Amino acid sequence: MIQIVEEAIQPETIVNAVRSGEAGAIVTFDGTVRSHARGRLVTHLYYESYDEMACREMASIRDRALTRWSLRGLAIVHRVGRLEIGESSVFIAVSSDHRAEAFEACRYVIDSLKTTVPIWKKEYYADGEVWVEDYSGRTE
Amino acid sequence: MLTIRLFAGMRDAAGTAVLEMEPPSPQNVTEVFRRLILVHPDLEPFRTSLLIAVNQEYSAWDSPVEDGDEIAFFPPVSGGCC
């Protein structure tokens, strides 16, 4: 399961997508919207995606993880649009026969996702907004 | 025609998400961007940090482009969380 969604993430559906009778472990990662960043209070976030390429890149990360570790299932779901504090922006579920592989693969997937998947986060504050990693440093 | 796509801060700076362009000569990404900033000079500050994709695959400044290609320029990604 590789998806970009606009509605609230449904963890149970994603976990069940990797559930398997052969697996002895499911490790999940739930990335959530934090109320503060770089010393400023965040009111909400907006995520934008290059959908077609983002899905390709997420599938590529999944395939690399499946090559590197012995896994039973791997699912990645990223939400886009406006997100409120505390909501899930990304959810990853990995299943394997034994826990070590699932822990390592899950860490690999979130670390890779943050560097290669074309999705951008805009932080909104009480007094402005800024694209994160937008080096032009503009605030509006 | 080439389809040029812009995202995040670059889309905001240009005021548009999609443009079309005749394949330039020489037919490479560098020349596409050179022509792009003639129309949208506000994109120039992104030059040193932007990422490039041709047909949804990461590419380089010297990558060739052909009629019908989709070329995307965007700032470093910031998906995920925390």
Backbone of each chain as ProteinMPNN parsed JSONL, in Angstrom:
{"seq_chain_A": "MIQIVEEAIQPETIVNAVRSGEAGAIVTFDGTVRSHARGRLVTHLYYESYDEMACREMASIRDRALTRWSLRGLAIVHRVGRLEIGESSVFIAVSSDHRAEAFEACRYVIDSLKTTVPIWKKEYYADGEVWVEDYSGRTE", "coords_chain_A": {"N_chain_A": [[0.846, -1.195, 0.0], [0.8, 1.997, -1.098], [0.253, 5.281, -0.765], [-1.015, 8.609, -1.399], [-2.964, 10.723, 0.426], [-5.876, 12.789, 1.014], [-7.624, 12.914, 3.037], [-8.199, 12.19, 6.581], [-5.707, 10.073, 8.016], [-6.006, 6.565, 8.337], [-5.012, 4.535, 10.643], [-5.538, 1.813, 11.399], [-6.435, 0.506, 9.096], [-4.138, 0.614, 7.546], [-2.283, -0.833, 9.053], [-3.531, -3.318, 8.997], [-3.162, -3.893, 6.348], [-0.586, -4.83, 6.167], [-0.587, -6.955, 7.808], [0.029, -10.362, 8.547], [-0.079, -13.913, 8.514], [2.351, -15.13, 8.582], [3.997, -13.287, 9.716], [5.668, -12.148, 12.656], [5.824, -9.771, 13.825], [4.764, -6.371, 13.789], [5.797, -3.221, 12.997], [5.117, 0.163, 13.517], [5.126, 3.553, 12.336], [4.146, 6.709, 13.234], [3.829, 9.762, 12.092], [3.414, 12.971, 13.359], [1.714, 16.172, 13.588], [3.405, 18.841, 14.939], [3.275, 21.305, 17.53], [5.116, 23.327, 17.6], [7.997, 24.872, 16.111], [11.322, 25.583, 15.256], [11.466, 27.467, 17.3], [9.066, 28.81, 17.13], [5.515, 29.157, 17.515], [3.348, 26.893, 16.03], [0.425, 27.012, 14.125], [-1.021, 25.495, 12.29], [-0.486, 23.121, 9.577], [0.406, 22.896, 6.077], [0.525, 20.571, 3.558], [2.022, 19.935, 0.457], [2.111, 18.044, -2.561], [3.936, 16.464, -5.211], [2.222, 14.557, -6.779], [2.29, 12.211, -8.595], [5.027, 11.692, -8.891], [5.765, 11.494, -6.227], [4.474, 9.164, -5.381], [5.832, 7.319, -6.966], [8.434, 7.586, -5.924], [8.033, 6.785, -3.284], [7.314, 4.134, -3.708], [9.695, 3.24, -4.708], [11.364, 3.46, -2.465], [10.108, 1.568, -0.831], [10.637, -0.759, -2.365], [13.425, -0.875, -2.214], [13.734, -1.311, 0.517], [12.499, -3.792, 0.754], [14.292, -5.339, -0.604], [16.527, -5.163, 0.992], [15.87, -6.048, 3.58], [14.303, -8.893, 5.153], [11.099, -8.947, 4.732], [7.531, -9.043, 5.415], [5.466, -7.37, 4.762], [4.887, -3.953, 3.683], [3.835, -0.717, 4.128], [3.106, 2.611, 3.106], [1.718, 5.684, 3.811], [0.96, 8.956, 3.014], [-0.312, 12.044, 4.038], [-1.82, 14.926, 2.52], [-2.515, 18.482, 2.073], [-4.4, 20.644, 4.309], [-3.402, 20.286, 7.675], [-4.096, 19.748, 11.089], [-2.81, 20.531, 14.419], [-1.384, 17.735, 16.017], [-2.517, 15.861, 14.338], [-2.021, 13.062, 12.057], [0.562, 13.031, 9.695], [2.063, 11.314, 8.204], [2.16, 7.781, 7.827], [3.573, 4.712, 8.544], [3.841, 1.242, 8.086], [5.309, -1.826, 8.885], [5.872, -5.237, 8.407], [7.335, -8.264, 9.641], [9.027, -11.467, 10.046], [10.489, -11.522, 12.409], [11.213, -9.109, 15.016], [13.464, -7.36, 14.694], [14.122, -6.812, 11.983], [11.827, -5.432, 11.101], [11.839, -3.129, 12.747], [14.242, -1.891, 11.905], [13.787, -1.52, 9.143], [11.564, 0.167, 9.152], [12.57, 2.519, 10.268], [14.421, 3.141, 8.283], [12.697, 3.667, 6.14], [11.222, 6.025, 6.909], [13.328, 7.838, 7.242], [14.409, 7.903, 4.651], [12.232, 8.775, 3.175], [11.96, 11.437, 3.965], [14.031, 12.666, 2.637], [13.875, 12.193, -0.126], [11.266, 12.06, -1.237], [9.014, 13.928, -3.143], [7.447, 16.071, -1.464], [6.17, 18.846, 0.244], [6.258, 21.003, 3.085], [4.357, 23.505, 4.568], [4.568, 25.812, 7.115], [2.338, 27.361, 9.32], [2.024, 30.247, 11.27], [0.991, 32.335, 14.039], [1.583, 34.832, 13.09], [2.366, 34.662, 10.424], [3.73, 32.711, 7.631], [5.633, 29.973, 6.294], [7.415, 28.18, 3.807], [8.895, 25.181, 4.571], [12.314, 24.416, 4.338], [12.521, 26.063, 2.278], [14.744, 28.035, 0.964], [14.743, 30.672, 0.359], [13.749, 32.159, 2.341], [11.511, 33.745, 2.713], [8.807, 35.421, 4.34], [5.345, 35.784, 4.764]], "CA_chain_A": [[0.0, 0.0, 0.0], [1.524, 3.261, -1.234], [-0.826, 6.235, -1.052], [-1.106, 10.01, -0.981], [-4.394, 10.911, 0.724], [-6.257, 14.134, 1.465], [-8.45, 12.784, 4.24], [-7.472, 11.723, 7.764], [-5.079, 8.749, 7.906], [-6.676, 5.507, 9.096], [-3.93, 3.605, 11.004], [-5.929, 0.399, 11.468], [-6.477, -0.008, 7.724], [-2.76, 0.466, 7.053], [-1.69, -1.951, 9.801], [-4.109, -4.566, 8.496], [-2.635, -4.153, 5.006], [0.69, -5.552, 6.267], [-0.774, -8.075, 8.738], [0.249, -11.619, 7.845], [0.072, -15.061, 9.399], [3.786, -15.477, 8.654], [4.728, -12.237, 10.431], [5.616, -12.175, 14.108], [5.961, -8.393, 14.314], [4.417, -5.222, 12.956], [6.286, -1.954, 13.552], [4.484, 1.298, 12.85], [5.621, 4.904, 12.609], [3.074, 7.668, 13.058], [4.386, 11.112, 12.121], [2.304, 13.847, 13.724], [1.932, 17.618, 13.469], [3.891, 19.396, 16.201], [2.768, 22.673, 17.742], [6.2, 24.315, 17.638], [9.108, 24.604, 15.206], [12.292, 26.675, 15.18], [11.176, 28.5, 18.296], [7.804, 29.524, 16.882], [4.297, 28.369, 17.698], [2.718, 26.537, 14.763], [-1.039, 26.908, 14.27], [-1.385, 24.333, 11.467], [0.444, 22.885, 8.469], [-0.155, 22.564, 4.768], [1.448, 19.746, 2.778], [1.8, 19.874, -0.994], [2.81, 16.893, -3.127], [4.008, 16.184, -6.647], [1.602, 13.256, -6.51], [2.739, 11.075, -9.413], [6.424, 11.389, -8.572], [5.843, 11.101, -4.817], [4.116, 7.74, -5.305], [6.954, 6.556, -7.544], [9.56, 7.597, -4.982], [7.683, 5.954, -2.123], [7.392, 2.739, -4.158], [11.117, 2.937, -4.844], [11.863, 3.24, -1.098], [9.574, 0.262, -0.425], [11.352, -1.828, -3.07], [14.781, -0.978, -1.655], [13.61, -1.928, 1.852], [12.174, -5.219, 0.575], [15.524, -6.0, -1.053], [17.53, -5.119, 2.058], [15.445, -6.819, 4.747], [13.31, -9.924, 4.91], [9.855, -8.379, 5.262], [6.279, -9.638, 4.937], [4.632, -6.315, 4.205], [5.361, -2.594, 3.938], [2.859, 0.256, 3.643], [3.428, 4.018, 3.371], [0.625, 6.591, 3.448], [1.257, 10.353, 3.36], [-1.46, 12.922, 3.851], [-1.527, 16.275, 2.026], [-3.553, 19.468, 2.367], [-4.273, 21.272, 5.626], [-3.408, 19.396, 8.834], [-4.137, 20.435, 12.384], [-1.866, 20.046, 15.424], [-1.686, 16.419, 16.561], [-2.962, 14.915, 13.309], [-0.962, 12.279, 11.416], [0.917, 13.433, 8.329], [2.598, 10.143, 7.506], [2.035, 6.557, 8.617], [4.328, 3.612, 7.941], [3.689, -0.04, 8.791], [6.22, -2.839, 8.347], [5.76, -6.526, 9.099], [8.405, -9.217, 9.374], [8.954, -12.653, 10.893], [11.056, -11.161, 13.711], [11.076, -7.66, 15.201], [14.617, -6.529, 14.338], [14.015, -6.358, 10.59], [10.745, -4.451, 10.976], [12.295, -1.873, 13.348], [15.262, -1.262, 11.053], [13.196, -1.102, 7.875], [10.662, 1.298, 9.402], [13.457, 3.679, 10.427], [14.968, 3.427, 6.954], [11.651, 4.237, 5.279], [10.918, 7.419, 7.249], [14.516, 8.661, 6.965], [14.524, 8.049, 3.195], [11.088, 9.574, 2.708], [12.186, 12.853, 4.239], [15.048, 13.237, 1.762], [13.692, 11.988, -1.573], [9.884, 12.088, -1.747], [8.669, 15.328, -3.396], [6.338, 16.615, -0.677], [6.651, 20.039, 0.938], [5.471, 21.402, 4.257], [4.287, 24.934, 4.878], [4.175, 26.042, 8.503], [1.579, 28.584, 9.574], [2.156, 30.764, 12.626], [0.004, 33.398, 14.294], [1.942, 36.062, 12.379], [2.981, 34.45, 9.111], [3.808, 31.347, 7.128], [6.863, 29.775, 5.544], [7.701, 26.841, 3.291], [10.063, 24.617, 5.224], [13.377, 24.109, 3.376], [12.524, 27.076, 1.227], [15.886, 28.817, 1.412], [14.624, 32.102, 0.05], [13.511, 32.801, 3.638], [10.425, 34.723, 2.688], [7.615, 35.224, 5.163], [4.277, 36.631, 4.216]], "C_chain_A": [[0.882, 1.245, 0.0], [0.476, 4.287, -1.619], [-0.501, 7.66, -0.606], [-2.598, 10.251, -0.762], [-4.652, 12.346, 1.187], [-7.086, 14.082, 2.748], [-7.608, 12.225, 5.395], [-6.942, 10.302, 7.555], [-5.786, 7.761, 8.834], [-5.655, 4.424, 9.468], [-4.338, 2.13, 10.944], [-5.951, -0.247, 10.085], [-5.063, -0.294, 7.212], [-2.08, -0.716, 7.747], [-2.232, -3.278, 9.272], [-3.6, -4.923, 7.099], [-1.32, -4.929, 5.044], [0.592, -6.761, 7.21], [-0.671, -9.386, 7.959], [0.42, -12.745, 8.854], [1.522, -15.479, 9.56], [4.573, -14.483, 9.495], [4.576, -12.398, 11.943], [5.673, -10.779, 14.69], [5.435, -7.403, 13.285], [4.935, -3.993, 13.686], [5.626, -0.829, 12.785], [5.184, 2.592, 13.238], [4.501, 5.864, 12.279], [3.663, 9.068, 13.212], [3.27, 12.118, 12.332], [2.7, 15.323, 13.675], [2.225, 18.22, 14.837], [3.504, 20.871, 16.317], [3.865, 23.735, 17.77], [7.319, 23.889, 16.697], [10.01, 25.83, 15.145], [11.937, 27.838, 16.106], [9.887, 29.262, 18.081], [6.633, 28.576, 17.114], [3.638, 28.151, 16.338], [1.22, 26.381, 14.988], [-1.585, 25.726, 13.475], [-0.369, 24.206, 10.342], [-0.326, 22.692, 7.17], [0.914, 21.758, 4.019], [1.028, 19.747, 1.313], [2.649, 18.743, -1.555], [2.863, 16.971, -4.642], [3.536, 14.729, -6.741], [2.209, 12.081, -7.275], [4.175, 10.674, -9.04], [6.572, 10.926, -7.127], [5.493, 9.617, -4.664], [5.221, 6.868, -5.874], [8.122, 6.47, -6.575], [9.267, 6.741, -3.753], [7.746, 4.475, -2.495], [8.848, 2.303, -4.282], [11.751, 2.669, -3.469], [11.394, 1.87, -0.59], [10.371, -0.871, -1.068], [12.778, -2.003, -2.537], [14.743, -1.645, -0.287], [13.335, -3.43, 1.72], [13.383, -6.016, 0.104], [16.501, -6.179, 0.112], [17.168, -5.977, 3.262], [14.432, -7.879, 4.337], [11.995, -9.496, 5.564], [8.649, -9.118, 4.693], [5.381, -8.594, 4.294], [5.183, -4.942, 4.546], [4.352, -1.623, 3.327], [3.294, 1.663, 4.033], [2.25, 4.869, 2.899], [1.006, 7.991, 3.919], [0.025, 11.19, 3.078], [-1.0, 14.288, 3.342], [-2.724, 17.184, 2.302], [-3.337, 20.062, 3.747], [-4.357, 20.23, 6.74], [-3.352, 20.206, 10.113], [-3.114, 19.808, 13.336], [-2.329, 18.682, 15.948], [-2.138, 15.407, 15.521], [-1.76, 14.209, 12.676], [-0.72, 12.766, 9.994], [1.434, 12.25, 7.526], [2.462, 8.925, 8.418], [2.704, 5.42, 7.849], [4.08, 2.356, 8.769], [4.553, -1.079, 8.082], [6.015, -4.132, 9.127], [6.897, -7.445, 8.676], [8.273, -10.402, 10.334], [9.413, -12.333, 12.31], [11.192, -9.646, 13.804], [12.231, -6.827, 14.653], [14.499, -5.957, 12.926], [12.968, -5.258, 10.453], [11.146, -3.102, 11.576], [13.262, -1.151, 12.415], [14.652, -0.728, 9.765], [12.303, 0.121, 8.06], [11.468, 2.591, 9.544], [14.021, 4.116, 9.082], [13.933, 4.127, 6.075], [11.374, 5.692, 5.635], [12.117, 8.318, 6.966], [14.669, 8.911, 5.467], [13.436, 8.973, 2.669], [11.363, 11.067, 2.857], [13.2, 13.487, 3.292], [14.73, 13.129, 0.278], [12.267, 12.154, -2.084], [9.428, 13.545, -1.918], [7.347, 15.763, -2.762], [6.925, 17.768, 0.128], [5.675, 20.454, 2.013], [5.51, 22.906, 4.41], [3.795, 25.082, 6.309], [3.454, 27.379, 8.611], [1.734, 28.953, 11.038], [1.085, 31.836, 12.819], [0.283, 34.607, 13.404], [2.631, 35.816, 11.033], [3.01, 32.992, 8.72], [5.099, 31.205, 6.352], [6.936, 28.334, 5.043], [8.957, 26.337, 3.97], [11.035, 24.147, 4.136], [13.35, 25.044, 2.174], [13.583, 28.1, 1.621], [15.782, 30.3, 1.082], [14.229, 32.886, 1.295], [12.403, 33.822, 3.666], [9.374, 34.391, 3.74], [6.569, 36.196, 4.673], [3.304, 37.001, 5.324]], "O_chain_A": [[1.609, 1.515, 0.957], [-0.13, 4.182, -2.686], [0.177, 7.89, 0.396], [-3.405, 10.011, -1.661], [-3.753, 13.021, 1.688], [-7.228, 15.082, 3.451], [-6.454, 11.839, 5.206], [-7.626, 9.445, 6.998], [-6.118, 8.09, 9.973], [-5.448, 3.489, 8.695], [-3.561, 1.291, 10.487], [-5.54, -1.396, 9.919], [-4.819, -1.297, 6.541], [-1.384, -1.503, 7.105], [-1.485, -4.244, 9.118], [-3.6, -6.089, 6.706], [-0.97, -5.606, 4.077], [1.563, -7.496, 7.389], [-1.209, -9.511, 6.859], [0.998, -12.548, 9.923], [1.887, -16.107, 10.554], [5.68, -14.782, 9.941], [3.503, -12.739, 12.442], [5.582, -10.606, 15.905], [5.629, -7.567, 12.081], [4.573, -3.741, 14.836], [5.575, -0.852, 11.555], [5.756, 2.709, 14.322], [3.963, 5.841, 11.172], [3.96, 9.506, 14.323], [2.292, 12.131, 11.585], [3.882, 15.664, 13.718], [1.42, 18.128, 15.763], [3.42, 21.585, 15.318], [3.574, 24.919, 17.944], [7.563, 22.698, 16.506], [9.542, 26.959, 15.002], [12.083, 29.01, 15.759], [9.63, 30.253, 18.765], [6.745, 27.363, 16.934], [3.401, 29.1, 15.591], [0.791, 25.704, 15.923], [-2.499, 25.037, 13.926], [0.496, 25.064, 10.17], [-1.515, 22.376, 7.158], [2.052, 22.203, 3.866], [-0.145, 19.584, 0.978], [3.764, 18.504, -1.093], [1.943, 17.485, -5.278], [4.343, 13.8, -6.777], [2.596, 11.077, -6.677], [4.492, 9.493, -8.895], [7.403, 10.068, -6.828], [6.143, 8.899, -3.905], [5.518, 5.803, -5.333], [8.73, 5.411, -6.42], [10.152, 6.053, -3.244], [8.182, 3.651, -1.69], [9.193, 1.155, -4.003], [12.572, 1.763, -3.326], [12.167, 1.114, -0.002], [10.738, -1.834, -0.394], [13.277, -3.122, -2.422], [15.615, -2.451, 0.038], [13.872, -4.236, 2.48], [13.493, -7.213, 0.372], [17.2, -7.187, 0.213], [18.045, -6.566, 3.896], [13.787, -7.766, 3.295], [11.798, -9.654, 6.769], [8.728, -9.738, 3.633], [4.618, -8.906, 3.38], [5.858, -4.77, 5.56], [4.054, -1.706, 2.136], [3.785, 1.889, 5.139], [1.836, 4.789, 1.743], [1.337, 8.188, 5.089], [-0.602, 11.068, 2.025], [0.085, 14.752, 3.693], [-3.794, 16.727, 2.706], [-2.237, 19.998, 4.294], [-5.263, 19.397, 6.755], [-2.653, 21.216, 10.203], [-2.617, 18.708, 13.096], [-3.5, 18.493, 16.278], [-2.144, 14.207, 15.797], [-0.631, 14.694, 12.749], [-1.647, 12.899, 9.196], [1.261, 12.194, 6.308], [2.629, 9.029, 9.633], [2.436, 5.201, 6.668], [4.104, 2.398, 9.999], [4.535, -1.198, 6.857], [5.987, -4.125, 10.357], [7.358, -7.42, 7.535], [7.515, -10.352, 11.303], [8.825, -12.797, 13.286], [11.279, -8.97, 12.779], [12.014, -5.706, 14.193], [14.743, -4.771, 12.702], [13.197, -4.264, 9.765], [10.844, -2.053, 11.006], [13.122, 0.046, 12.165], [14.96, 0.386, 9.342], [12.291, 1.014, 7.212], [11.089, 3.629, 9.002], [14.089, 5.308, 8.781], [14.26, 5.069, 5.354], [11.296, 6.527, 4.734], [11.945, 9.444, 6.499], [15.022, 10.017, 5.059], [13.685, 9.837, 1.828], [11.034, 11.859, 1.974], [13.233, 14.71, 3.153], [15.267, 13.904, -0.513], [12.082, 12.373, -3.281], [9.449, 14.315, -0.958], [6.3, 15.816, -3.407], [8.043, 17.675, 0.634], [4.461, 20.291, 1.891], [6.582, 23.512, 4.384], [2.747, 24.551, 6.677], [3.898, 28.39, 8.067], [1.601, 28.113, 11.928], [0.369, 32.194, 11.884], [-0.637, 35.322, 13.006], [3.391, 36.66, 10.558], [2.407, 32.142, 9.375], [5.614, 32.183, 5.811], [6.572, 27.395, 5.751], [9.987, 27.012, 3.941], [10.624, 23.555, 3.139], [14.061, 24.841, 1.19], [13.356, 28.932, 2.5], [16.637, 31.091, 1.481], [14.346, 34.111, 1.329], [12.362, 34.676, 4.552], [9.088, 33.221, 3.998], [6.883, 37.298, 4.223], [2.329, 37.71, 5.077]]}, "seq_chain_B": "MLTIRLFAGMRDAAGTAVLEMEPPSPQNVTEVFRRLILVHPDLEPFRTSLLIAVNQEYSAWDSPVEDGDEIAFFPPVSGGCC", "coords_chain_B": {"N_chain_B": [[5.857, 20.321, -27.334], [7.18, 21.306, -24.127], [6.276, 20.476, -20.804], [6.32, 22.412, -17.982], [6.654, 22.12, -14.561], [6.035, 23.511, -11.364], [6.65, 23.714, -7.846], [5.638, 24.215, -4.396], [7.492, 26.72, -2.743], [8.561, 27.69, -5.109], [6.471, 27.63, -6.899], [4.795, 29.486, -5.697], [6.432, 31.765, -5.977], [6.555, 32.096, -8.743], [3.938, 32.342, -9.308], [2.424, 30.541, -10.655], [1.634, 27.114, -11.419], [2.024, 25.449, -13.556], [3.545, 25.518, -16.771], [3.98, 25.927, -20.319], [6.435, 25.213, -22.82], [8.347, 25.715, -25.758], [10.607, 23.208, -26.913], [13.886, 24.078, -26.083], [17.03, 25.207, -27.567], [20.358, 24.675, -26.788], [18.921, 21.388, -26.167], [18.475, 20.951, -23.155], [18.257, 20.704, -19.521], [19.418, 22.922, -18.255], [19.188, 24.974, -20.173], [16.432, 25.129, -20.392], [15.775, 26.134, -17.85], [17.11, 28.56, -17.958], [15.626, 29.919, -19.855], [13.212, 29.925, -18.547], [13.589, 31.651, -16.336], [13.784, 34.037, -17.625], [11.2, 34.688, -18.121], [10.095, 34.409, -15.593], [11.63, 35.945, -13.397], [11.714, 35.871, -10.617], [12.283, 33.306, -9.903], [14.966, 32.879, -9.981], [16.53, 33.08, -7.474], [16.245, 30.513, -6.455], [17.924, 28.867, -7.782], [20.396, 27.744, -6.837], [19.694, 25.851, -4.954], [17.631, 24.248, -5.817], [15.777, 21.259, -6.848], [15.625, 18.904, -9.555], [13.43, 17.291, -11.805], [12.901, 15.1, -14.489], [10.343, 13.893, -16.348], [9.325, 12.806, -13.974], [11.502, 11.679, -12.705], [14.428, 12.045, -10.738], [16.785, 14.348, -11.933], [19.558, 15.987, -13.669], [21.318, 19.144, -14.197], [22.48, 18.956, -16.723], [20.906, 17.13, -18.004], [19.242, 15.75, -20.859], [16.407, 17.038, -22.68], [13.275, 16.317, -24.238], [10.79, 16.838, -26.792], [7.541, 16.849, -25.44], [8.269, 16.071, -22.913], [8.001, 16.198, -19.302], [9.069, 18.583, -17.157], [10.163, 19.226, -13.963], [10.7, 21.639, -11.429], [11.778, 22.155, -8.165], [11.917, 23.157, -4.639], [14.179, 21.872, -2.043], [12.933, 18.878, -0.562], [10.401, 18.496, 2.008], [8.773, 16.693, 3.324], [7.029, 14.22, 5.386], [7.713, 14.341, 8.8], [8.522, 15.781, 11.989]], "CA_chain_B": [[5.974, 21.255, -26.213], [7.568, 20.8, -22.808], [5.452, 20.916, -19.681], [7.156, 22.793, -16.834], [5.863, 22.136, -13.327], [6.694, 24.161, -10.223], [6.002, 23.333, -6.589], [5.934, 24.872, -3.107], [7.908, 28.114, -2.811], [8.801, 28.101, -6.501], [5.151, 27.887, -7.486], [4.357, 30.772, -5.151], [7.245, 32.849, -6.531], [6.199, 32.285, -10.149], [2.502, 32.611, -9.404], [1.799, 29.526, -11.505], [2.108, 25.753, -11.15], [2.308, 24.754, -14.82], [3.789, 26.332, -17.954], [4.421, 25.177, -21.494], [7.58, 25.85, -23.463], [8.921, 24.999, -26.907], [11.925, 22.672, -26.555], [14.91, 25.059, -26.446], [18.289, 24.688, -28.091], [20.43, 23.202, -26.729], [17.794, 20.759, -25.471], [18.817, 20.392, -21.844], [17.572, 21.338, -18.388], [20.023, 24.24, -18.019], [18.612, 25.943, -21.107], [15.02, 25.292, -20.015], [15.696, 27.026, -16.689], [17.539, 29.891, -18.388], [14.461, 30.563, -20.505], [12.151, 30.081, -17.543], [13.795, 32.832, -15.485], [13.531, 35.244, -18.426], [9.767, 34.968, -17.948], [9.817, 34.47, -14.154], [12.915, 36.227, -12.73], [11.643, 35.571, -9.188], [12.75, 31.935, -9.666], [16.433, 32.873, -9.977], [17.143, 32.766, -6.171], [16.136, 29.086, -6.128], [18.814, 28.108, -8.659], [21.477, 27.01, -6.184], [19.235, 24.793, -4.051], [16.47, 23.508, -6.34], [15.897, 19.896, -7.361], [15.13, 18.789, -10.923], [12.932, 15.976, -12.229], [12.436, 14.993, -15.865], [9.392, 12.772, -16.394], [9.146, 12.291, -12.613], [12.711, 11.047, -12.165], [15.441, 13.04, -10.418], [17.676, 14.58, -13.063], [20.62, 16.961, -13.429], [21.295, 20.315, -15.086], [22.863, 18.617, -18.106], [20.019, 16.096, -18.554], [18.57, 16.149, -22.092], [14.936, 17.089, -22.675], [12.698, 16.102, -25.561], [9.405, 17.27, -26.96], [6.599, 16.009, -24.692], [8.753, 15.796, -21.55], [7.539, 16.995, -18.16], [10.234, 18.988, -16.36], [9.726, 19.837, -12.7], [11.691, 22.3, -10.577], [11.198, 22.351, -6.833], [12.861, 23.312, -3.536], [14.425, 20.635, -1.3], [11.668, 18.352, -0.051], [10.228, 18.612, 3.466], [7.629, 15.878, 3.734], [7.205, 13.468, 6.618], [7.39, 15.045, 10.031], [9.541, 15.809, 13.046]], "C_chain_B": [[6.491, 20.538, -24.966], [6.55, 21.301, -21.798], [6.384, 21.196, -18.512], [6.252, 22.832, -15.606], [6.687, 22.69, -12.177], [5.925, 23.817, -8.955], [6.462, 24.222, -5.431], [6.363, 26.33, -3.316], [8.154, 28.601, -4.227], [7.482, 28.389, -7.222], [4.628, 29.239, -6.993], [5.101, 31.935, -5.816], [6.853, 33.152, -7.975], [4.731, 32.659, -10.311], [1.776, 31.647, -10.315], [2.415, 28.165, -11.22], [2.554, 25.039, -12.419], [2.526, 25.766, -15.941], [4.115, 25.398, -19.12], [5.528, 25.957, -22.174], [7.976, 25.018, -24.679], [10.258, 24.421, -26.47], [13.017, 23.647, -27.008], [16.105, 24.384, -27.104], [19.412, 25.399, -27.368], [19.3, 22.619, -25.861], [18.247, 20.105, -24.174], [18.171, 21.223, -20.747], [18.111, 22.745, -18.126], [19.367, 25.299, -18.9], [17.121, 26.187, -20.804], [14.912, 26.29, -18.86], [16.105, 28.449, -17.064], [16.367, 30.639, -19.032], [13.332, 30.826, -19.508], [12.34, 31.363, -16.732], [13.732, 34.132, -16.288], [12.081, 35.675, -18.248], [9.428, 35.182, -16.474], [11.123, 34.698, -13.38], [12.897, 35.929, -11.233], [12.101, 34.142, -8.868], [14.271, 31.854, -9.559], [17.037, 32.517, -8.603], [17.101, 31.284, -5.801], [17.203, 28.253, -6.838], [19.8, 27.21, -7.91], [20.993, 25.857, -5.304], [18.162, 23.893, -4.657], [16.811, 22.077, -6.756], [15.181, 19.838, -8.706], [14.588, 17.388, -11.145], [12.498, 16.076, -13.689], [11.592, 13.726, -15.937], [9.346, 12.018, -15.066], [10.311, 11.453, -12.106], [13.745, 12.137, -11.915], [16.46, 13.13, -11.543], [18.656, 15.684, -12.711], [20.513, 18.106, -14.43], [21.606, 19.936, -16.525], [21.988, 17.516, -18.711], [19.345, 16.607, -19.827], [17.057, 16.211, -21.9], [14.443, 16.937, -24.114], [11.256, 16.579, -25.584], [8.473, 16.306, -26.213], [7.022, 15.735, -23.265], [8.078, 16.709, -20.524], [8.752, 17.293, -17.29], [9.734, 19.71, -15.118], [10.921, 20.453, -11.988], [11.034, 22.503, -9.215], [12.277, 22.503, -5.766], [13.127, 21.952, -2.878], [13.151, 20.18, -0.59], [11.617, 18.45, 1.47], [8.986, 17.858, 3.932], [7.926, 15.132, 5.022], [6.83, 14.33, 7.798], [8.654, 15.245, 10.83], [10.977, 15.894, 12.55]], "O_chain_B": [[6.274, 19.342, -24.776], [6.027, 22.409, -21.921], [7.148, 20.324, -18.097], [5.214, 23.494, -15.61], [7.871, 22.385, -12.032], [4.706, 23.649, -8.981], [7.506, 24.873, -5.481], [5.669, 27.087, -3.994], [7.978, 29.783, -4.521], [7.405, 29.291, -8.056], [4.09, 30.03, -7.767], [4.502, 32.949, -6.172], [6.819, 34.312, -8.387], [4.334, 33.224, -11.33], [0.637, 31.899, -10.708], [3.578, 28.071, -10.828], [3.374, 24.123, -12.361], [1.791, 26.747, -16.055], [4.475, 24.237, -18.927], [5.569, 27.187, -22.122], [7.947, 23.788, -24.644], [10.985, 25.075, -25.723], [13.073, 24.006, -28.184], [16.182, 23.158, -27.186], [19.425, 26.63, -27.334], [18.797, 23.275, -24.949], [18.387, 18.885, -24.089], [17.616, 22.293, -20.997], [17.345, 23.656, -17.81], [19.032, 26.387, -18.431], [16.623, 27.304, -20.943], [14.066, 27.184, -18.883], [15.535, 29.42, -16.566], [16.153, 31.825, -18.784], [12.601, 31.811, -19.614], [11.376, 32.081, -16.468], [13.636, 35.213, -15.707], [11.771, 36.866, -18.227], [8.591, 36.018, -16.135], [11.663, 33.768, -12.781], [13.958, 35.751, -10.634], [12.287, 33.8, -7.7], [14.802, 30.847, -9.089], [17.976, 31.723, -8.556], [17.845, 30.846, -4.923], [17.373, 27.072, -6.536], [20.016, 26.06, -8.294], [21.78, 24.981, -4.944], [17.817, 22.87, -4.065], [17.972, 21.736, -6.982], [14.26, 20.611, -8.97], [15.202, 16.406, -10.727], [11.812, 17.022, -14.077], [12.062, 12.632, -15.628], [9.33, 10.788, -15.023], [10.153, 10.629, -11.206], [13.933, 13.033, -12.738], [16.938, 12.113, -12.045], [18.612, 16.25, -11.619], [19.731, 18.052, -15.38], [21.056, 20.53, -17.453], [22.28, 17.019, -19.798], [18.922, 17.761, -19.881], [16.502, 15.512, -21.052], [15.095, 17.365, -25.066], [10.599, 16.706, -24.551], [8.604, 15.089, -26.341], [6.229, 15.222, -22.475], [7.651, 17.822, -20.832], [9.385, 16.383, -16.754], [8.98, 20.679, -15.208], [12.006, 19.874, -11.946], [9.895, 22.959, -9.118], [13.405, 22.046, -5.945], [12.395, 20.992, -3.119], [12.388, 21.001, -0.08], [12.651, 18.483, 2.137], [8.251, 18.314, 4.808], [8.942, 15.376, 5.672], [5.778, 14.969, 7.813], [9.744, 14.903, 10.372], [11.908, 15.923, 13.355]]}, "name": "protein", "num_of_chains": 2, "seq": "MIQIVEEAIQPETIVNAVRSGEAGAIVTFDGTVRSHARGRLVTHLYYESYDEMACREMASIRDRALTRWSLRGLAIVHRVGRLEIGESSVFIAVSSDHRAEAFEACRYVIDSLKTTVPIWKKEYYADGEVWVEDYSGRTEMLTIRLFAGMRDAAGTAVLEMEPPSPQNVTEVFRRLILVHPDLEPFRTSLLIAVNQEYSAWDSPVEDGDEIAFFPPVSGGCC"}
